[in-house]
Amino acid sequence: MFLAQLDLFTSPKFQDQWLTTTLWFLVVIWLATLGGCVGSFLTVVWDRRGTDRGIVFPPSQCDECGHSIRWYHNIPIVGWLFLRGHCHDCGAPVPIKHLLAEIFFAGLFIAAGILSPWL
């Protein structure tokens, strides 16, 4: 009985299906990450338009206390959720528009990737 179940997991059909599912999962994660990064960048561009600050420099900082945002707090979607939408240093709220833009672009990239004829 056990050997019959073991043969199921070692069969080429199961391995092919598992590999295909895993690759699709990784592609979706990659597309979501890329889309979240684009959404994060576009909110920075939107916030800094019309100011004397550049798009890349100075690095991201809290609007209230001016403290630089740590790199691991600047990860799209995850950073905002980890901090519960507040600055790590002063506790000031981070606008939800950042999270929504990152989620929107992550979803947009996933949809475009899944609907594309190349995948």
C-alpha positions as CSV (number, residue, x, y, z in Angstrom):
1,M,0.0,0.0,0.0
2,F,2.7,2.5,1.0
3,L,4.9,1.6,-2.0
4,A,1.9,2.2,-4.3
5,Q,1.5,5.7,-2.8
6,L,5.2,6.3,-3.1
7,D,5.1,5.4,-6.8
8,L,2.4,8.1,-7.3
9,F,4.8,10.8,-6.1
10,T,7.7,9.6,-8.3
11,S,5.6,9.2,-11.4
12,P,6.6,11.5,-14.3
13,K,3.1,12.8,-14.6
14,F,3.0,13.9,-10.9
15,Q,6.4,15.5,-11.1
16,D,5.5,17.3,-14.3
17,Q,2.3,18.7,-12.7
18,W,4.1,19.6,-9.5
19,L,6.9,21.4,-11.4
20,T,4.4,23.3,-13.6
21,T,2.3,24.4,-10.6
22,T,5.5,25.5,-8.7
23,L,6.7,27.5,-11.7
24,W,3.4,29.2,-12.1
25,F,3.4,30.1,-8.4
26,L,6.9,31.6,-8.7
27,V,5.9,33.6,-11.8
28,V,2.9,35.1,-10.0
29,I,5.1,36.0,-7.0
30,W,7.7,37.5,-9.3
31,L,5.0,39.5,-11.2
32,A,3.5,40.7,-7.9
33,T,6.9,41.8,-6.6
34,L,7.7,43.7,-9.8
35,G,4.3,45.3,-9.8
36,G,4.6,46.3,-6.2
37,C,8.0,47.9,-6.8
38,V,6.6,49.9,-9.8
39,G,3.6,51.0,-7.7
40,S,5.9,52.1,-4.9
41,F,8.2,54.0,-7.3
42,L,5.2,55.7,-9.0
43,T,3.8,57.0,-5.6
44,V,7.3,58.4,-4.9
45,V,7.3,60.2,-8.2
46,W,3.8,61.5,-7.6
47,D,4.6,62.7,-4.1
48,R,7.8,64.5,-5.3
49,R,6.5,66.2,-8.4
50,G,6.6,69.9,-8.1
51,T,9.2,69.9,-5.2
52,D,12.9,70.4,-5.2
53,R,13.5,66.8,-4.2
54,G,14.7,64.4,-6.9
55,I,13.1,61.1,-7.8
56,V,15.9,58.9,-6.4
57,F,17.7,61.2,-3.9
58,P,17.1,61.9,-1.1
59,P,16.0,58.4,-0.1
60,S,12.5,57.8,1.3
61,Q,11.9,59.4,4.6
62,C,9.0,60.0,7.0
63,D,7.1,63.2,6.3
64,E,6.7,64.0,10.0
65,C,10.1,63.2,11.6
66,G,12.3,63.2,8.5
67,H,14.0,59.9,9.5
68,S,15.1,57.8,6.6
69,I,13.1,54.7,6.1
70,R,15.0,51.5,6.6
71,W,15.4,49.3,3.5
72,Y,13.4,46.4,5.0
73,H,10.6,48.8,5.9
74,N,10.5,50.0,2.3
75,I,9.6,46.6,0.8
76,P,6.3,47.0,-1.1
77,I,3.1,45.9,0.6
78,V,5.0,43.8,3.2
79,G,6.7,46.9,4.8
80,W,3.5,48.8,5.1
81,L,1.7,45.8,6.7
82,F,4.6,45.0,9.0
83,L,4.6,48.6,10.3
84,R,0.8,48.6,10.4
85,G,0.8,51.8,8.4
86,H,2.9,53.9,10.9
87,C,6.4,55.3,11.0
88,H,8.8,53.1,12.9
89,D,10.4,56.0,14.6
90,C,7.7,58.6,15.4
91,G,4.5,56.6,14.9
92,A,3.0,59.0,12.4
93,P,0.5,57.4,10.0
94,V,1.8,56.4,6.5
95,P,-0.9,57.2,4.0
96,I,-2.8,54.2,2.8
97,K,-2.4,55.4,-0.8
98,H,1.0,53.8,-0.8
99,L,-0.3,50.4,0.0
100,L,-3.3,50.7,-2.4
101,A,-1.0,51.8,-5.3
102,E,1.4,48.9,-4.6
103,I,-1.5,46.4,-4.4
104,F,-3.1,47.8,-7.6
105,F,0.1,47.5,-9.6
106,A,0.9,44.1,-8.2
107,G,-2.6,42.9,-9.3
108,L,-2.2,44.6,-12.7
109,F,1.2,42.9,-13.3
110,I,-0.2,39.5,-12.3
111,A,-3.3,40.0,-14.6
112,A,-1.1,41.2,-17.5
113,G,1.3,38.3,-17.0
114,I,-1.4,35.6,-16.8
115,L,-3.4,37.0,-19.8
116,S,-0.3,37.4,-22.0
117,P,0.1,34.9,-24.8
118,W,3.8,34.4,-23.9
119,L,3.1,32.5,-20.6
